[in-house]
């Protein structure tokens, strides 16, 4: 492979294909270093269904130098059974033991990793292994597929000495895998049957759109497919999944990207004392036209904003709707999500020449710190300026970071807004639009709660990780802004690295990262090596918006349970095995467990 083409017939086709993949993975042929997970998930539904079958299969090989191995879908060894001490010692030397991953990307061609890559049975004999340390072994692996979704959950592998191998090993491994799949169907079928029964009952009672959602399954009736625009389905699924995760019935209304609105009723489904998803009833309606004078719709995206993800588009549409009706609005979200940008861009889109005034709590805090021993006068001047602006009653007023305001200012501002809200609307003119922003996860005392209550409407601005696909638009936009139109582009490899990050600082963090990049590269192509170390390549795959929402719910549950995974799983309505699997699958760095 390193110098000449391999002649046909010299190497079996599946093995040659695996060698090419191994070379592309940069696997070394003379040594390997395997990732190790000290606590592989031995309590998963896979191991629960497979334990008895693996024990029975290994009993058949008690007097034979054969090892029966079970791995998960990432090639991590969960169980290894062998009655031959000499073989067991050799397997330990090559790290074919619980906790180690035998995926092709780490160890090259082998029965486990090659079965995962090919999604079918694989046999590897002696020197067919890519790494020479495995040349004394032969192995045959067969993937275990989820009985309903077809997803590869793991592999059954039989490993023995090369001299003892035969062609029947693959057939034996496939038989064991098939038995495990049958056990999985019996175990998981109960859960999916419970959801199916709830879904069918809902369809019989309701002629409108009905959806059923679980971790592995989405079902829609004919009304849902016909009446719900494809653009709206992602938004509904994301919001409904978040509501169902709470484990109790709920209902809410929301505008959708197509322009219609929906009233959504969510009812969780239960099996084995845990939430398995739920059934969602949807009623579509067109928002009523208010008496407020209509404003021209902006042409194209709002000024200074990019991105077309479903959650982001829904957020922008809600803010626009409240601007048109001049309803006072509270924007909530994590730091850096773009709350100020949404409010300012909405104002500029509809009234580009209109009056806009920003009052930022951080400016007040800085001024008070610089005032020395008498900060009260600074607060009084800040409030006087705000009072004059509100009494004037023109345009848009943005109150930024109200959760950071001093207590005295919060009390006075709450009283001022209370008086203003009870005043009659202006005659022959438009009502002033007042918008406040705050961090959704921040503490709320009684004074701040009273201030928040002055705003009849609120909109949650989604974190960047919930609409990560918008990075494809955001990155070129930020590059153009920082380079003022210079010819600088982001390579696909660099974009993949950026999309694999969770961006706890949201769009503001992304802006700072791009600013660091353009500081040393003004033209050409941005490669992964140009990115700051804090966002360098990670092995985590890109999460879908639904997966990201679920990931956040698990993180919040773990924090609320002080790291106790069992308590977090009960609160989230999932099994302990599931939360362990999700923690590893999503790359969650969980706090130390007390359970």
C-alpha positions as CSV (number, residue, x, y, z in Angstrom):
1,X,0.0,0.0,0.0
2,X,2.9,2.4,0.6
3,X,4.6,1.9,-2.7
4,X,2.7,-0.2,-5.2
5,X,-0.9,-1.0,-6.0
6,X,-2.2,-4.2,-4.4
7,X,-2.8,-6.9,-7.0
8,X,-6.3,-8.3,-7.2
9,X,-6.9,-11.4,-5.2
10,X,-3.9,-10.9,-2.9
11,X,-5.9,-9.2,-0.1
12,X,-9.6,-9.8,0.5
13,X,-11.8,-6.8,-0.6
14,X,-13.2,-5.9,2.8
15,X,-9.8,-6.1,4.4
16,X,-8.2,-3.9,1.8
17,X,-11.0,-1.3,2.2
18,X,-10.4,-1.4,6.0
19,X,-6.6,-1.0,5.4
20,X,-7.3,2.2,3.4
21,X,-9.6,3.5,6.2
22,X,-6.9,2.7,8.8
23,X,-4.3,4.6,6.8
24,X,-6.6,7.5,6.4
25,X,-7.1,7.4,10.2
26,X,-3.3,7.7,10.5
27,X,-3.2,4.4,12.6
28,X,0.4,3.3,13.1
29,X,1.2,-0.2,11.9
30,X,3.7,-1.0,14.6
31,X,2.0,0.3,17.8
32,X,-1.2,1.7,19.1
33,X,-2.5,3.7,22.0
34,X,-6.2,3.1,22.8
35,X,-8.6,5.5,24.7
36,X,-9.7,4.1,28.0
37,X,-13.0,4.6,29.8
38,X,-12.6,3.4,33.4
39,X,-16.4,2.9,33.9
40,X,-17.9,1.5,30.7
41,X,-21.7,1.6,30.7
42,X,-22.5,-1.9,31.8
43,X,-26.0,-1.0,32.9
44,X,-27.3,0.0,29.5
45,X,-30.3,-1.6,27.8
46,X,-27.8,-3.4,25.5
47,X,-25.9,-5.1,28.4
48,X,-29.2,-5.8,30.2
49,X,-30.5,-7.7,27.1
50,X,-27.1,-9.3,26.3
51,X,-25.8,-10.5,29.7
52,X,-27.6,-13.9,29.8
53,X,-26.9,-14.6,26.1
54,X,-23.2,-13.7,26.4
55,X,-23.0,-16.0,29.5
56,X,-24.6,-18.9,27.7
57,X,-22.3,-18.4,24.6
58,X,-19.2,-18.3,26.7
59,X,-20.2,-21.4,28.6
60,X,-20.2,-23.3,25.2
61,X,-16.5,-22.3,24.8
62,X,-15.4,-23.1,28.4
63,X,-12.8,-25.6,27.3
64,X,-11.8,-23.7,24.1
65,X,-9.3,-20.9,23.7
66,X,-12.0,-18.5,22.6
67,X,-13.1,-15.2,24.0
68,X,-16.6,-13.8,23.7
69,X,-16.6,-10.0,23.7
70,X,-19.4,-7.4,23.8
71,X,-18.8,-3.8,22.9
72,X,-20.9,-0.7,22.6
73,X,-21.5,1.4,19.4
74,X,-18.2,3.2,19.8
75,X,-16.1,-0.1,20.0
76,X,-15.6,0.2,23.8
77,X,-15.4,-3.3,25.4
78,X,-18.2,-3.8,27.9
79,X,-17.8,-7.5,28.6
80,X,-15.1,-10.1,27.9
81,X,-15.5,-13.8,28.8
82,X,-12.9,-16.5,28.3
83,X,-11.9,-19.6,30.1
84,X,-8.4,-19.8,28.7
85,X,-5.8,-18.1,31.0
86,X,-3.1,-17.9,28.3
87,X,-5.5,-16.2,25.8
88,X,-6.8,-13.9,28.6
89,X,-3.2,-12.7,29.4
90,X,-2.5,-12.0,25.7
91,X,-5.7,-10.0,25.4
92,X,-4.7,-8.0,28.4
93,X,-1.3,-7.2,26.7
94,X,-3.1,-5.9,23.6
95,X,-5.7,-4.0,25.7
96,X,-8.6,-6.0,24.4
97,X,-10.3,-5.6,27.7
98,X,-13.3,-3.7,29.3
99,X,-13.0,0.0,29.0
100,X,-10.7,0.1,25.9
101,X,-12.0,1.1,22.5
102,X,-11.2,-1.2,19.5
103,X,-12.7,1.2,16.9
104,X,-10.9,1.3,13.6
105,X,-9.7,4.9,14.1
106,X,-7.6,3.7,17.0
107,X,-6.4,0.2,16.3
108,X,-7.0,-0.2,12.5
109,X,-8.5,-3.4,10.9
110,X,-10.0,-5.8,13.5
111,X,-13.2,-7.7,14.0
112,X,-14.8,-5.1,16.2
113,X,-13.9,-1.9,14.5
114,X,-14.3,-3.3,11.0
115,X,-17.8,-4.6,11.8
116,X,-18.8,-1.2,13.1
117,X,-17.5,0.6,10.0
118,X,-19.1,-1.9,7.6
119,X,-22.3,-2.3,9.6
120,X,-22.1,-6.1,8.9
121,X,-20.2,-9.2,9.9
122,X,-16.4,-9.0,9.7
123,X,-13.6,-11.6,9.9
124,X,-10.0,-10.7,10.4
125,X,-7.3,-13.4,10.4
126,X,-3.7,-13.0,11.6
127,X,-1.7,-10.6,9.4
128,X,-5.0,-9.1,8.0
129,X,-4.9,-7.0,11.2
130,X,-3.5,-3.6,10.4
131,X,-1.4,-3.5,13.6
132,X,1.3,-6.1,13.8
133,X,0.7,-6.7,17.5
134,X,-2.5,-8.5,16.7
135,X,-1.1,-10.9,14.1
136,X,-1.3,-14.0,16.4
137,X,-5.1,-13.5,16.8
138,X,-8.2,-14.1,14.7
139,X,-11.5,-12.4,15.3
140,X,-15.0,-12.3,13.9
141,X,-17.4,-9.5,14.8
142,X,-21.1,-9.0,14.1
143,X,-22.9,-5.7,14.7
144,X,-26.0,-5.6,17.0
145,X,-28.7,-3.4,15.5
146,X,-31.6,-1.7,17.3
147,X,-34.6,-3.8,16.5
148,X,-36.7,-0.8,15.3
149,X,-34.4,2.0,14.4
150,X,-31.6,-0.1,12.8
151,X,-29.0,1.9,14.7
152,X,-25.8,0.0,15.5
153,X,-25.7,-0.4,19.3
154,X,-22.6,-2.6,19.6
155,X,-20.7,-5.6,18.4
156,X,-20.4,-9.3,19.5
157,X,-16.9,-10.5,18.8
158,X,-15.3,-13.9,19.0
159,X,-11.5,-13.8,19.3
160,X,-9.1,-16.8,19.4
161,X,-5.6,-17.8,18.3
162,X,-5.0,-17.6,14.5
163,X,-4.1,-21.3,14.4
164,X,-7.5,-22.2,15.9
165,X,-9.6,-20.0,13.6
166,X,-12.1,-21.2,11.0
167,X,-14.7,-19.7,8.7
168,X,-17.6,-20.6,11.1
169,X,-16.7,-17.9,13.6
170,X,-18.6,-15.2,11.7
171,X,-21.7,-17.3,11.6
172,X,-21.5,-18.0,15.3
173,X,-21.0,-14.3,16.1
174,X,-24.0,-13.4,13.9
175,X,-26.2,-15.9,15.7
176,X,-25.3,-14.5,19.0
177,X,-25.9,-10.9,17.8
178,X,-29.3,-12.0,16.4
179,X,-30.3,-13.4,19.8
180,X,-29.4,-10.2,21.5
181,X,-31.5,-8.2,19.0
182,X,-34.4,-10.4,19.8
183,X,-33.9,-9.8,23.5
184,X,-33.7,-6.0,22.8
185,X,-36.9,-6.1,21.0
186,X,-38.6,-7.8,24.0
187,X,-37.1,-5.2,26.4
188,X,-37.4,-2.0,24.4
189,X,-40.6,-3.0,22.6
190,X,-42.5,-2.5,25.8
191,X,-41.4,1.2,26.0
192,X,-42.2,1.9,22.3
193,X,-45.4,0.0,22.5
194,X,-46.5,2.2,25.4
195,X,-45.8,5.3,23.4
196,X,-47.5,3.8,20.3
197,X,-50.7,3.0,22.3
198,X,-50.8,6.6,23.7
199,X,-50.3,7.9,20.1
200,X,-53.0,5.8,18.6
201,X,-55.5,6.7,21.4
202,X,-54.7,10.4,20.8
203,X,-55.3,10.0,17.0
204,X,-58.7,8.4,17.7
205,X,-59.8,11.3,19.9
206,X,-58.3,14.1,17.9
207,X,-58.7,14.7,14.1
208,X,-56.1,17.5,14.2
209,X,-52.3,17.2,14.0
210,X,-50.8,14.7,16.5
211,X,-47.2,13.9,17.0
212,X,-45.4,11.3,19.2
213,X,-41.8,11.9,20.3
214,X,-39.2,9.7,22.0
215,X,-35.4,9.6,22.0
216,X,-35.4,7.3,19.0
217,X,-38.7,7.9,17.3
218,X,-41.0,10.6,15.8
219,X,-44.5,9.8,14.6
220,X,-46.9,12.2,12.8
221,X,-50.5,11.5,11.7
222,X,-51.8,12.5,8.3
223,X,-53.1,15.8,9.6
224,X,-49.7,16.8,11.0
225,X,-47.9,15.9,7.7
226,X,-50.5,17.9,5.6
227,X,-51.1,20.9,7.9
228,X,-47.7,21.6,9.5
229,X,-45.2,23.2,7.1
230,X,-41.8,21.4,7.0
231,X,-40.2,24.7,8.1
232,X,-42.4,24.6,11.3
233,X,-41.8,20.9,12.2
234,X,-38.3,21.4,13.6
235,X,-39.5,24.3,15.8
236,X,-42.4,22.3,17.1
237,X,-40.3,19.2,17.8
238,X,-37.7,21.2,19.6
239,X,-40.2,23.1,21.8
240,X,-42.3,20.0,22.5
241,X,-39.2,17.9,23.4
242,X,-38.1,20.5,25.9
243,X,-41.6,20.6,27.4
244,X,-41.9,16.8,27.6
245,X,-38.5,16.5,29.4
246,X,-40.1,18.1,32.4
247,X,-42.2,14.9,32.9
248,X,-45.6,16.6,33.4
249,X,-48.4,17.8,31.1
250,X,-48.0,21.3,29.7
251,X,-49.4,23.6,27.0
252,X,-48.1,26.7,25.3
253,X,-48.6,28.9,22.2
254,X,-45.8,29.9,19.8
255,X,-45.4,31.6,16.4
256,X,-43.8,29.5,13.7
257,X,-41.4,30.3,10.9
258,X,-44.1,30.0,8.2
259,X,-46.1,32.9,9.8
260,X,-48.8,30.9,11.5
261,X,-49.0,30.2,15.2
262,X,-49.7,27.0,17.1
263,X,-51.3,26.0,20.4
264,X,-49.4,23.0,21.7
265,X,-50.6,20.4,24.3
266,X,-47.9,18.0,25.5
267,X,-48.6,14.9,27.5
268,X,-45.7,12.6,28.6
269,X,-45.8,8.9,28.2
270,X,-44.5,6.5,30.9
271,X,-43.0,3.0,30.9
272,X,-41.2,1.3,33.8
273,X,-41.7,4.4,36.0
274,X,-39.8,6.7,33.5
275,X,-40.7,9.2,30.9
276,X,-40.2,7.7,27.4
277,X,-41.3,10.7,25.4
278,X,-44.9,11.8,24.9
279,X,-47.8,12.8,22.6
280,X,-48.2,16.3,21.3
281,X,-51.5,17.8,20.1
282,X,-51.2,20.9,17.8
283,X,-53.8,23.4,16.9
284,X,-52.8,25.8,14.1
285,X,-54.2,29.3,13.9
286,X,-53.5,32.7,12.2
287,X,-52.7,35.4,14.8
288,X,-55.5,38.0,15.1
289,X,-54.9,41.4,13.6
290,X,-54.7,44.1,16.2
291,X,-55.8,47.7,16.0
292,X,-52.3,48.9,16.1
293,X,-51.3,50.7,12.9
294,X,-49.5,48.2,10.7
295,X,-45.8,48.7,9.9
296,X,-44.1,47.7,6.7
297,X,-42.2,44.4,7.0
298,X,-38.5,44.7,6.6
299,X,-37.0,43.6,3.3
300,X,-34.9,40.5,4.0
301,X,-33.1,39.7,7.3
302,X,-33.1,42.2,10.2
303,X,-30.2,44.6,10.1
304,X,-27.0,43.3,11.7
305,X,-28.4,39.7,12.1
306,X,-27.9,36.5,10.2
307,X,-29.1,32.9,10.7
308,X,-32.1,31.0,9.6
309,X,-32.3,28.2,12.2
310,X,-35.9,27.4,13.3
311,X,-35.5,28.4,17.0
312,X,-33.6,31.6,16.0
313,X,-36.2,32.6,13.4
314,X,-39.0,31.9,15.8
315,X,-37.4,34.2,18.4
316,X,-37.0,37.0,15.9
317,X,-40.6,36.7,14.7
318,X,-41.9,36.8,18.3
319,X,-39.9,40.0,19.0
320,X,-41.2,41.6,15.7
321,X,-44.8,40.7,16.7
322,X,-44.4,42.4,20.0
323,X,-42.8,45.5,18.4
324,X,-45.8,45.8,16.0
325,X,-48.2,45.7,19.0
326,X,-45.9,47.9,21.1
327,X,-46.1,45.4,24.0
328,X,-43.4,45.9,26.6
329,X,-41.1,42.9,26.3
330,X,-38.5,41.1,28.5
331,X,-35.8,39.3,26.6
332,X,-34.2,36.5,28.5
333,X,-31.2,34.3,27.7
334,X,-27.7,33.3,28.5
335,X,-24.9,36.0,28.2
336,X,-23.8,36.6,24.6
337,X,-26.9,35.2,22.9
338,X,-27.7,38.5,21.1
339,X,-30.6,39.9,23.2
340,X,-29.6,43.5,22.6
341,X,-28.9,42.8,18.9
342,X,-32.4,41.4,18.4
343,X,-34.1,44.4,20.1
344,X,-32.0,47.0,18.3
345,X,-32.2,45.2,14.9
346,X,-36.0,44.9,15.2
347,X,-36.3,48.7,15.9
348,X,-34.0,49.6,13.0
349,X,-35.8,47.2,10.6
350,X,-39.2,48.8,11.0
351,X,-38.3,52.4,12.1
352,X,-34.8,53.1,10.8
353,X,-35.1,56.8,11.6
354,X,-36.9,56.3,14.8
355,X,-35.7,57.4,18.3
356,X,-33.7,54.7,20.1
357,X,-32.2,55.0,23.6
358,X,-30.1,52.4,25.5
359,X,-29.8,52.4,29.3
360,X,-27.2,49.8,30.4
361,X,-26.9,48.7,34.0
362,X,-23.2,48.0,33.4
363,X,-22.6,51.7,32.6
364,X,-24.3,52.7,35.8
365,X,-22.2,50.2,37.8
366,X,-19.0,51.6,36.3
367,X,-20.0,55.2,36.9
368,X,-20.9,54.4,40.5
369,X,-17.5,52.7,41.0
370,X,-15.7,55.8,39.6
371,X,-17.8,58.2,41.8
372,X,-16.0,57.3,45.0
373,X,-17.8,57.7,48.3
374,X,-21.1,59.0,46.9
375,X,-22.5,56.7,44.3
376,X,-26.1,57.6,45.1
377,X,-25.9,60.8,43.1
378,X,-24.8,58.8,40.0
379,X,-27.8,56.5,40.4
380,X,-30.1,59.5,40.7
381,X,-28.8,61.1,37.5
382,X,-29.2,57.7,35.7
383,X,-32.8,57.5,36.8
384,X,-33.5,61.1,36.0
385,X,-32.3,60.5,32.4
386,X,-34.4,57.4,32.1
387,X,-37.4,59.2,33.6
388,X,-37.2,62.0,31.1
389,X,-36.9,59.5,28.3
390,X,-40.0,57.6,29.4
391,X,-42.0,60.7,30.0
392,X,-41.1,61.9,26.5
393,X,-42.7,58.7,25.2
394,X,-40.9,58.4,21.8
395,X,-39.4,55.5,19.9
396,X,-37.7,52.6,21.7
397,X,-36.1,52.4,25.1
398,X,-33.9,49.4,25.9
399,X,-33.1,48.6,29.5
400,X,-30.1,46.3,29.4
401,X,-29.1,43.9,32.2
402,X,-31.9,44.8,34.6
403,X,-30.8,41.9,36.8
404,X,-27.5,43.7,37.6
405,X,-29.2,47.0,38.7
406,X,-28.7,48.0,42.4
407,X,-31.7,47.3,44.6
408,X,-32.6,50.9,45.1
409,X,-32.6,51.5,41.4
410,X,-34.7,48.4,40.8
411,X,-37.4,49.6,43.3
412,X,-37.6,53.1,41.8
413,X,-37.6,51.8,38.2
414,X,-40.4,49.3,39.1
415,X,-42.5,52.2,40.5
416,X,-41.8,54.4,37.5
417,X,-42.9,51.7,35.0
418,X,-46.0,51.0,37.1
419,X,-47.1,54.6,36.8
420,X,-46.3,54.6,33.1
421,X,-48.2,51.4,32.4
422,X,-51.4,52.8,34.0
423,X,-51.2,56.1,32.0
424,X,-53.6,56.4,29.1
425,X,-52.2,55.7,25.6
426,X,-51.0,58.7,23.6
427,X,-53.7,60.3,21.4
428,X,-52.9,60.0,17.7
429,X,-49.4,58.6,18.2
430,X,-47.6,55.3,18.7
431,X,-47.0,53.9,22.2
432,X,-43.4,53.8,23.2
433,X,-41.8,50.3,23.0
434,X,-39.8,49.4,26.1
435,X,-37.6,46.3,26.1
436,X,-35.6,44.9,29.0
437,X,-32.9,42.2,28.9
438,X,-31.7,39.9,31.6
439,X,-29.8,36.6,32.1
440,X,-32.4,33.9,32.4
441,X,-30.5,31.8,34.9
442,X,-29.7,34.6,37.3
443,X,-31.1,34.9,40.8
444,X,-34.4,36.7,41.2
445,X,-35.3,38.4,44.5
446,X,-38.6,40.0,45.4
447,X,-37.7,43.5,44.1
448,X,-36.5,42.1,40.7
449,X,-39.6,40.0,40.5
450,X,-41.8,43.0,40.8
451,X,-39.8,44.8,38.1
452,X,-40.0,41.7,35.8
453,X,-43.8,41.6,36.3
454,X,-44.1,45.1,34.7
455,X,-43.4,43.4,31.4
456,X,-46.4,41.5,30.2
457,X,-44.5,39.5,27.5
458,X,-41.2,37.7,27.5
459,X,-39.2,35.9,24.8
460,X,-36.3,33.5,25.4
461,X,-33.4,34.1,23.1
462,X,-31.9,30.6,22.3
463,X,-28.2,29.8,23.0
464,X,-26.0,29.4,20.0
465,X,-25.7,25.6,20.5
466,X,-29.4,25.2,19.9
467,X,-29.1,26.7,16.4
468,X,-25.5,25.6,15.7
469,X,-26.2,25.4,11.9
470,X,-26.3,29.2,11.9
471,X,-22.5,29.2,12.3
472,X,-22.3,28.7,8.6
473,X,-23.8,32.1,8.2
474,X,-22.4,33.8,11.3
475,X,-18.7,33.0,10.7
476,X,-18.5,34.7,7.2
477,X,-20.6,37.6,8.5
478,X,-18.2,38.2,11.5
479,X,-15.1,37.7,9.2
480,X,-16.5,40.3,6.8
481,X,-17.2,42.7,9.7
482,X,-13.8,42.4,11.3
483,X,-11.8,42.5,8.0
484,X,-14.0,45.1,6.4
485,X,-14.5,43.0,3.3
486,X,-11.0,41.5,2.9
487,X,-10.6,38.2,1.1
488,X,-10.6,35.8,4.1
489,X,-12.6,32.6,4.1
490,X,-13.1,29.7,6.6
491,X,-12.1,26.3,5.4
492,X,-14.6,23.4,5.7
493,X,-12.3,21.7,8.2
494,X,-12.1,24.8,10.4
495,X,-15.9,25.2,10.2
496,X,-16.4,21.6,11.4
497,X,-14.1,22.3,14.4
498,X,-16.1,25.4,15.2
499,X,-19.4,23.6,15.0
500,X,-18.3,20.8,17.4
501,X,-17.9,23.3,20.2
502,X,-20.8,24.1,22.6
503,X,-20.0,27.8,22.8
504,X,-20.9,28.6,26.5
505,X,-20.3,32.2,25.7
506,X,-22.6,32.0,22.7
507,X,-22.3,34.5,19.8
508,X,-20.1,36.9,21.8
509,X,-17.6,34.1,22.4
510,X,-17.6,33.3,18.7
511,X,-17.0,36.9,17.9
512,X,-13.9,37.0,20.2
513,X,-12.6,33.8,18.6
514,X,-12.9,35.2,15.1
515,X,-11.3,38.5,16.2
516,X,-8.3,36.5,17.5
517,X,-8.0,34.7,14.1
518,X,-8.2,37.8,12.0
519,X,-5.6,39.5,14.2
520,X,-2.9,37.3,12.6
521,X,-4.6,36.3,9.3
522,X,-6.2,39.0,7.2
523,X,-6.5,37.2,3.9
524,X,-6.5,33.6,2.5
525,X,-8.1,30.6,4.1
526,X,-8.6,29.9,7.9
527,X,-7.5,26.4,8.7
528,X,-8.0,24.5,12.0
529,X,-4.4,25.4,13.0
530,X,-5.4,29.1,12.9
531,X,-8.0,28.7,15.6
532,X,-7.3,29.5,19.2
533,X,-6.4,26.5,21.4
534,X,-9.6,26.7,23.4
535,X,-11.7,25.8,20.3
536,X,-9.2,23.3,18.7
537,X,-10.5,20.0,17.4
538,X,-12.7,18.0,19.7
539,X,-13.8,14.4,19.1
540,X,-17.5,15.3,19.9
541,X,-19.8,15.0,17.0
542,X,-22.1,17.9,16.0
543,X,-25.3,17.7,18.0
544,X,-28.7,18.4,16.4
545,X,-30.8,21.2,18.0
546,X,-33.0,18.5,19.7
547,X,-29.9,16.7,21.1
548,X,-28.5,20.0,22.3
549,X,-31.7,20.8,24.2
550,X,-31.6,17.3,25.7
551,X,-27.9,17.7,26.6
552,X,-28.7,21.0,28.4
553,X,-31.5,19.4,30.3
554,X,-29.1,16.6,31.5
555,X,-26.5,19.2,32.5
556,X,-29.1,21.2,34.5
557,X,-30.4,18.0,36.1
558,X,-26.9,16.9,37.2
559,X,-26.2,20.4,38.7
560,X,-29.5,20.3,40.5
561,X,-28.7,16.9,41.9
562,X,-25.2,17.8,43.0
563,X,-23.7,15.4,40.5
564,X,-25.8,12.4,41.6
565,X,-26.6,10.7,38.4
566,X,-29.4,8.5,39.8
567,X,-31.2,11.5,41.3
568,X,-30.8,13.4,38.0
569,X,-32.1,10.5,36.0
570,X,-35.2,10.2,38.2
571,X,-35.9,14.0,37.9
572,X,-35.5,13.8,34.1
573,X,-37.7,10.8,33.8
574,X,-35.0,8.5,32.3
575,X,-33.2,5.4,33.5
576,X,-29.8,5.5,35.1
577,X,-28.4,3.5,32.2
578,X,-29.8,6.1,29.8
579,X,-28.2,9.1,31.5
580,X,-24.8,7.4,31.6
581,X,-25.1,6.7,27.9
582,X,-26.2,10.2,27.2
583,X,-23.3,11.7,29.3
584,X,-20.8,9.8,27.2
585,X,-22.6,10.2,23.9
586,X,-22.8,14.0,24.3
587,X,-19.4,14.5,25.8
588,X,-20.8,16.0,29.0
589,X,-18.2,16.8,31.7
590,X,-20.4,15.9,34.7
591,X,-19.7,17.1,38.2
592,X,-18.4,14.4,40.6
593,X,-21.1,11.9,41.4
594,X,-22.2,11.5,45.1
595,X,-24.4,8.6,44.2
